């Protein structure tokens, strides 16, 4: 874990801050903020990322910031995965004051609210809006704590500031920008088409005050000859009065970084074919006849912490298929049941797809099965939620593949943990879950922590599960796990790949954007 510079107060340093908003979701805000964090960190800035309000079931573990003591505690909480990556890019340990409000969708109309890293309560959308003034005070407190310890803050907005029906009491975009008087740069995605309309349209629906808060714009995800869009830039500048900071070509290695938004799962999981897009590998070439594993991951409606799959997707000896519906492809080496924010509802979806039949057939034919967190709970005999913490159903019969039972509880376990597998291999992982699992197969654990078993396995170890997320980010464990399935060993280093990719992203951004003008804007010049 990176040492956190927040422990040192700033002395007479110029304060810079900038907020990046998008014309819509998935335009590249998170990635650009991460790249800028690495760029400015490499240039010696004491920089921190911040997002007032995030919505994602792909949470990450972070150290809780103690506002009373004005320091980082050793207790763990939750933030959005994007802010975790941005903290890594800024060469900081992730802390909960980087993302004070995290909304974890539980249904079409409600979310669990995580406030300053800890579960607050579940709220329907209408009830959440009534709490916004209260939440704003927490957001401003978190922002001030970063402001006191850093000379530069990059803020990421949420969705689009053009949703004028949400402008009143807004805490995620222009409402926050107005409160802290932070200059804004708007990002438009040219890849999806209509970028002129999206940027100019955003300008048109805004109030004069909000228009003045935005100082510049960036065109993202461009492919082809940039000069062909020169007239487009001039037109946008003329119609808005905003300056263009540059056109950012599509970053080919974006797939190597963890995605946060579930929208990323709507895109095909296809590994790029160009050599420049391949995962960095050890110099030693792999044998031409290396066995390639077929791994299926089930994408259920409330999938959570799907970044568990990233190290497998990048692995050269793995073909990972994300299955959303229909019959499961035959002859898979492994099926993964990922984490879930609403386990009972997702298990109902699994049954509706007929996957329970496919899974049991897979097991009979010698295939292996892994359940992670909610997926682990699904492997047991039953899941009960007597107090309706996750939904409106109190009980469901589970797959019955492990002799365990789970009861969903109000208490949430959130911790960073180092464990060992049964061979003694160390694994660094984390837990974010509500529920307690008991039963006979707990006596045959998947992992050990100080002589205490974690998770469960079948007698022949072909069916395994635990509450631990992030296990495949530990290189030695991942390689051993895949070798047991029949794959050849590689020299992949997942964390080095992420770090190298962040540096490449920083170079990419510096090459194509006007960083000098960006710094002037962030200094309110």
C-alpha positions in Angstrom: 0.0 0.0 0.0 1.3 3.5 -0.9 2.3 5.7 1.9 -0.2 8.5 2.2 1.1 12.1 2.0 -2.1 13.4 3.7 -0.3 13.2 7.0 1.8 16.3 6.1 0.2 19.7 6.1 0.8 22.0 3.2 3.0 25.1 3.7 2.5 28.1 1.4 1.7 26.1 -1.7 -0.5 27.5 -4.5 -3.9 25.7 -4.4 -5.1 24.3 -7.8 -8.5 22.6 -8.3 -10.4 21.6 -11.4 -13.7 19.7 -11.9 -14.2 17.4 -15.0 -17.8 16.8 -16.0 -19.2 14.9 -19.0 -22.0 15.5 -21.5 -23.2 12.0 -20.4 -22.3 8.8 -18.7 -19.3 6.7 -19.9 -17.7 9.6 -21.9 -14.3 8.9 -20.2 -14.4 11.2 -17.1 -12.9 8.6 -14.7 -10.1 7.6 -17.1 -9.1 11.2 -17.9 -9.1 12.1 -14.2 -6.9 9.0 -13.5 -4.5 9.9 -16.3 -4.3 13.5 -15.1 -3.7 12.4 -11.5 -0.7 10.3 -12.7 0.6 13.1 -14.9 0.5 15.7 -12.2 1.8 13.3 -9.5 4.8 12.5 -11.8 5.4 16.3 -12.1 5.6 16.6 -8.3 2.1 17.9 -7.4 0.6 16.7 -4.2 -2.6 15.8 -5.9 -5.8 14.0 -4.8 -8.9 12.8 -6.6 -12.4 13.6 -5.4 -15.9 12.6 -6.5 -18.8 14.1 -4.4 -21.3 11.4 -5.2 -20.8 8.1 -7.1 -23.2 5.4 -8.1 -21.7 1.9 -8.5 -21.8 -1.6 -7.2 -18.2 -2.0 -8.1 -16.9 -0.7 -4.8 -13.3 -0.7 -3.5 -11.8 -0.8 0.0 -10.4 2.4 1.4 -9.0 3.7 4.7 -11.6 5.7 6.7 -10.8 9.4 7.2 -11.4 10.4 10.8 -12.7 14.0 10.6 -12.6 14.5 14.4 -8.9 13.5 14.6 -8.3 15.0 11.1 -6.3 12.0 10.1 -6.6 8.6 8.4 -7.6 5.7 10.6 -6.8 2.0 10.1 -10.5 1.2 9.8 -11.7 0.3 6.4 -14.7 1.6 4.4 -15.9 1.7 0.8 -15.4 4.1 -2.1 -16.1 3.9 -5.9 -13.6 1.8 -7.8 -12.8 4.8 -10.1 -11.6 6.8 -7.0 -9.5 3.8 -5.9 -7.8 3.8 -9.3 -7.4 7.6 -9.3 -5.8 7.4 -5.8 -3.4 4.8 -7.2 -2.7 7.1 -10.1 -2.0 9.9 -7.7 0.3 7.6 -5.7 -1.9 7.8 -2.6 -3.5 5.2 -0.5 -7.3 5.4 -1.1 -9.3 7.1 1.6 -13.0 7.5 2.1 -12.9 11.3 1.9 -12.1 10.9 -1.8 -15.7 9.7 -2.3 -18.0 10.7 0.6 -21.3 9.5 -1.0 -21.4 6.1 -2.7 -24.8 4.9 -3.9 -25.0 1.1 -4.5 -28.2 0.3 -6.5 -30.4 -2.4 -5.0 -33.3 -2.0 -7.3 -34.6 0.1 -10.1 -35.7 2.8 -7.6 -33.5 2.5 -4.6 -29.9 2.3 -3.4 -27.9 1.5 -0.3 -26.2 4.8 0.7 -22.6 4.5 1.8 -21.7 7.7 3.7 -18.0 8.4 4.5 -17.2 4.8 3.8 -19.9 3.2 6.0 -23.4 1.9 5.3 -25.9 4.6 6.2 -29.3 3.2 5.1 -31.2 2.2 2.0 -33.2 4.9 0.4 -35.7 5.2 -2.5 -34.8 7.9 -5.0 -37.4 10.3 -3.8 -36.2 9.9 -0.2 -32.6 10.4 -1.2 -33.4 13.8 -2.7 -34.8 15.0 0.7 -31.5 14.1 2.3 -29.3 16.0 -0.2 -28.8 19.1 2.0 -27.5 16.9 4.8 -25.3 15.0 2.4 -23.9 18.2 1.0 -22.5 19.1 4.4 -20.6 15.8 4.5 -19.3 16.3 0.9 -18.0 19.8 1.7 -16.4 18.5 4.9 -14.6 15.8 2.9 -13.5 18.2 0.2 -12.1 20.6 2.9 -10.1 17.8 4.4 -8.4 17.1 1.1 -7.9 20.8 0.5 -6.0 21.1 3.8 -3.6 18.4 2.8 -3.0 18.8 -0.9 -2.1 21.5 -3.3 -4.2 20.1 -6.2 -7.5 18.4 -6.4 -9.1 16.9 -9.5 -12.9 16.4 -9.1 -15.0 14.1 -11.2 -18.6 14.9 -11.8 -21.4 12.4 -12.2 -23.4 11.7 -15.3 -24.2 15.0 -17.0 -24.7 18.6 -15.7 -27.4 19.1 -18.4 -30.1 17.2 -16.4 -31.7 20.5 -15.5 -34.6 18.8 -13.7 -31.9 17.7 -11.1 -30.2 21.1 -10.8 -32.0 22.2 -7.7 -30.2 20.8 -4.6 -27.6 19.2 -6.9 -24.6 17.9 -5.0 -22.8 16.0 -7.8 -22.2 18.5 -10.6 -22.9 22.2 -10.9 -24.4 22.5 -7.4 -21.1 21.3 -5.9 -19.0 23.4 -8.4 -21.0 26.5 -7.4 -20.5 25.8 -3.6 -16.7 25.6 -3.8 -16.3 27.9 -6.8 -14.3 25.4 -8.8 -13.6 25.8 -12.6 -15.1 23.2 -14.8 -14.0 21.4 -17.9 -16.6 19.6 -20.0 -15.8 16.3 -21.7 -17.6 15.2 -24.9 -17.4 11.7 -26.4 -17.0 11.9 -30.2 -17.0 8.1 -30.6 -20.7 7.8 -29.9 -21.6 10.6 -32.4 -23.2 14.0 -32.0 -20.5 15.5 -29.9 -21.2 19.1 -31.2 -24.8 18.8 -30.2 -24.0 17.3 -26.8 -21.6 20.1 -25.9 -23.6 23.0 -27.4 -26.8 21.4 -26.1 -25.4 21.3 -22.6 -24.5 25.0 -22.9 -28.0 25.9 -24.2 -29.9 24.3 -21.3 -27.7 25.8 -18.6 -28.2 29.0 -16.6 -25.8 31.9 -17.3 -24.1 31.3 -14.0 -23.5 27.6 -14.7 -22.2 28.5 -18.2 -19.7 30.8 -16.7 -18.5 28.1 -14.3 -17.4 26.0 -17.3 -14.2 27.3 -18.7 -13.2 24.8 -21.4 -14.0 21.5 -23.1 -12.2 18.3 -24.2 -13.1 16.0 -27.1 -12.5 12.4 -26.1 -12.2 9.0 -27.9 -11.4 10.4 -31.3 -10.3 8.0 -34.1 -8.7 9.1 -37.3 -7.3 12.4 -38.6 -7.7 15.0 -35.8 -7.4 17.9 -38.3 -10.7 16.8 -39.9 -12.4 18.2 -36.8 -10.8 21.6 -36.8 -14.0 23.3 -38.0 -16.0 21.4 -35.4 -13.8 22.9 -32.6 -14.2 26.4 -34.0 -18.0 26.0 -34.2 -18.2 24.8 -30.6 -15.9 27.6 -29.3 -18.0 30.2 -31.2 -21.3 28.9 -29.9 -20.3 28.5 -26.3 -17.4 30.8 -25.7 -15.5 27.9 -24.1 -11.9 27.1 -25.0 -10.9 23.7 -26.4 -8.1 22.1 -24.4 -7.6 19.5 -27.1 -8.8 16.4 -28.8 -7.9 13.2 -27.1 -7.6 10.1 -29.3 -8.9 6.8 -28.2 -6.5 5.3 -25.6 -5.9 1.8 -26.9 -4.8 0.3 -23.5 -7.9 1.5 -21.6 -9.0 -2.2 -21.3 -6.0 -2.9 -19.1 -7.4 -0.7 -16.3 -10.3 -1.7 -13.9 -13.7 -0.4 -15.1 -16.2 0.9 -12.6 -19.3 1.5 -14.5 -21.5 -1.5 -15.3 -21.9 0.0 -18.7 -18.5 -1.4 -19.4 -20.0 -4.9 -19.2 -22.4 -4.1 -22.0 -19.4 -4.0 -24.4 -18.0 -7.3 -25.8 -15.2 -8.9 -23.8 -12.8 -9.1 -26.7 -9.1 -8.8 -26.4 -7.5 -6.4 -28.9 -5.5 -8.0 -31.7 -3.0 -5.3 -32.3 0.4 -5.9 -30.7 0.3 -2.4 -29.1 -2.9 -3.3 -27.4 -1.8 -6.6 -25.8 -1.1 -6.9 -22.1 2.6 -6.3 -21.4 4.2 -9.7 -21.0 7.5 -11.1 -19.8 10.1 -11.3 -22.6 9.9 -15.1 -22.6 7.6 -16.3 -25.3 4.8 -18.7 -24.3 4.7 -22.1 -26.0 2.6 -22.2 -29.1 0.6 -25.2 -27.7 -0.1 -23.5 -24.4 -3.5 -24.6 -23.0 -6.1 -21.9 -23.1 -8.7 -22.2 -20.4 -12.4 -21.4 -21.0 -13.9 -19.6 -18.1 -17.5 -18.4 -17.9 -18.6 -15.6 -15.6 -22.3 -15.1 -15.1 -23.5 -11.6 -15.4 -26.6 -11.2 -13.3 -28.6 -8.0 -13.0 -27.0 -6.8 -9.7 -23.5 -8.0 -10.3 -21.0 -6.3 -8.0 -17.2 -6.0 -7.8 -16.9 -7.3 -11.3 -13.2 -6.1 -11.3 -12.5 -9.5 -9.8 -12.6 -10.7 -13.4 -10.1 -8.2 -14.8 -6.9 -10.2 -14.1 -8.5 -13.2 -15.8 -9.6 -11.2 -18.8 -6.0 -9.9 -19.3 -4.5 -13.4 -18.9 -3.0 -14.7 -22.2 -4.0 -18.3 -21.3 -7.6 -17.6 -20.5 -10.6 -17.1 -22.7 -13.1 -15.3 -20.4 -16.7 -15.2 -21.5 -19.3 -13.0 -19.7 -22.7 -14.7 -20.0 -25.7 -12.5 -19.7 -28.5 -15.0 -20.7 -29.2 -18.2 -22.5 -27.7 -21.7 -22.3 -24.1 -21.8 -20.9 -21.5 -22.8 -23.5 -20.3 -26.4 -22.9 -16.8 -27.6 -22.1 -15.9 -24.8 -19.8 -13.0 -25.4 -17.3 -14.5 -23.0 -14.7 -17.7 -21.2 -14.1 -17.6 -18.1 -11.8 -20.6 -16.8 -9.9 -19.5 -13.2 -9.1 -20.5 -10.9 -6.3 -24.0 -9.5 -6.1 -25.7 -6.5 -4.4 -29.0 -8.3 -4.3 -28.2 -12.0 -3.9 -31.7 -13.4 -3.7 -32.9 -11.5 -6.7 -29.9 -12.5 -8.7 -30.4 -16.2 -7.7 -33.9 -15.9 -9.0 -32.5 -14.6 -12.3 -30.1 -17.6 -12.4 -33.0 -20.0 -12.0 -35.0 -18.2 -14.6 -32.2 -18.6 -17.1 -32.0 -22.4 -16.3 -28.4 -21.9 -15.3 -28.8 -24.1 -12.3 -29.3 -27.1 -14.6 -26.3 -26.0 -16.8 -24.1 -25.6 -13.7 -24.9 -29.0 -12.3 -24.3 -30.6 -15.7 -20.9 -28.7 -15.8 -20.0 -30.2 -12.4 -21.0 -33.8 -13.5 -18.7 -33.5 -16.5 -15.7 -32.6 -14.3 -15.8 -28.8 -14.6 -15.0 -26.5 -11.6 -17.1 -23.8 -9.9 -16.1 -20.7 -8.0 -18.4 -18.5 -6.0 -17.3 -15.0 -4.9 -19.2 -13.2 -2.1 -22.9 -13.3 -3.2 -21.9 -16.1 -5.6 -20.5 -18.0 -2.6 -23.8 -17.6 -0.8 -25.6 -19.0 -3.9 -23.6 -22.3 -3.7 -25.2 -23.3 -0.4 -28.5 -24.8 0.7 -30.4 -21.6 1.4 -30.2 -17.8 1.8 -32.5 -16.0 4.3 -33.0 -12.3 4.7 -35.5 -12.2 7.6 -35.3 -8.4 8.0 -35.4 -7.7 4.2 -32.0 -5.9 4.1 -31.5 -6.7 0.4 -34.9 -6.9 -1.0 -38.5 -8.0 -0.5 -38.0 -11.8 -0.2 -37.1 -13.4 3.1 -35.9 -16.8 1.9 -34.8 -18.7 -1.2 -33.5 -22.3 -1.7 -30.0 -22.1 -3.1 -28.1 -24.4 -5.4 -27.2 -27.0 -2.8 -23.7 -27.5 -4.0 -22.1 -26.8 -0.7 -23.5 -27.7 2.7 -23.8 -24.2 4.0 -26.6 -21.7 4.9 -26.5 -17.9 4.8 -28.4 -15.3 6.7 -28.3 -11.7 5.5 -27.7 -9.3 8.4 -27.6 -5.5 8.9 -23.9 -5.6 9.9 -21.5 -5.1 7.0 -18.0 -6.6 7.0 -15.5 -4.3 5.3 -11.9 -5.1 5.7 -8.6 -5.6 3.9 -7.1 -9.0 4.7 -4.1 -11.2 4.0 -4.8 -14.9 4.0 -3.2 -18.1 2.8 -4.6 -20.9 0.7 -4.2 -24.5 1.7 -0.8 -24.7 0.1 0.5 -21.7 2.2 0.3 -19.2 -0.7 -0.3 -15.7 0.6 -3.3 -13.8 -0.9 -4.1 -10.1 -0.3 -7.9 -9.6 -0.6 -10.8 -7.6 0.8 -14.3 -8.2 2.1 -17.4 -6.1 1.5 -20.5 -8.1 2.5 -23.6 -8.4 4.6 -24.4 -11.8 5.9 -23.1 -14.8 7.9 -22.5 -18.2 6.5 -22.5 -21.4 8.5 -22.6 -25.1 7.8 -20.7 -28.4 7.6 -18.5 -27.4 4.6 -17.1 -24.4 6.5 -14.9 -27.0 8.1 -13.2 -27.4 4.7 -12.2 -23.8 4.0 -10.8 -22.2 0.9 -8.5 -19.9 2.8 -6.9 -19.7 6.3 -6.3 -16.6 8.4 -4.4 -17.2 11.7 -5.8 -20.8 11.9 -9.4 -19.6 11.2 -11.0 -20.9 8.0 -12.6 -18.6 5.4 -14.9 -19.8 2.7 -15.8 -23.4 1.9 -15.0 -26.2 -0.6 -16.5 -29.5 -1.6 -14.5 -32.6 -0.6 -12.8 -32.9 -4.0 -12.2 -29.1 -4.1 -14.0 -28.7 -7.5 -16.6 -26.4 -5.9 -15.1 -23.5 -4.0 -16.3 -20.2 -2.6 -15.5 -17.4 -0.2 -16.4 -13.8 0.7 -13.0 -12.6 -0.5 -12.7 -10.2 -3.5 -9.6 -9.4 -5.4 -8.0 -12.8 -5.0 -6.9 -13.0 -8.7 -4.9 -9.7 -8.4 -2.4 -11.7 -6.3 -0.1 -12.9 -9.0 1.3 -16.1 -7.4 -2.1 -17.2 -6.2 -3.7 -16.6 -9.6 -1.1 -18.5 -11.5 -1.3 -21.4 -9.1 -5.1 -21.5 -9.4 -5.0 -21.5 -13.2 -2.3 -24.1 -13.3 -4.5 -26.4 -11.2 -7.1 -26.0 -14.0 -4.4 -27.0 -16.6 -3.1 -23.6 -17.8 0.6 -23.0 -18.4 2.4 -20.6 -16.0 3.0 -17.0 -17.1 5.1 -14.2 -15.6 2.2 -11.7 -15.5 2.3 -9.0 -12.8 -1.2 -7.5 -12.6 -0.3 -4.5 -10.5 2.7 -3.6 -12.6 0.5 -3.7 -15.7 -1.9 -1.2 -14.1 1.0 1.1 -13.0 2.6 0.9 -16.5 -0.7 1.6 -18.2 -1.3 4.7 -15.9 2.0 6.1 -17.0 1.2 5.5 -20.6 -2.2 7.2 -20.1 -0.4 10.2 -18.5 1.9 10.5 -21.5 -1.0 10.1 -23.9 -2.9 13.0 -22.2 0.1 15.3 -22.0 0.7 14.8 -25.7 -2.8 15.7 -26.8 -4.1 18.2 -24.3 -3.1 21.8 -23.5 -1.8 21.2 -20.0 -0.5 24.7 -19.5 -4.0 26.2 -20.2 -5.5 23.5 -17.9 -3.2 24.6 -15.0 -4.0 28.2 -15.6 -7.7 27.4 -15.4 -7.2 25.4 -12.3 -5.5 28.4 -10.7 -8.5 30.6 -11.7 -6.2 32.6 -14.0 
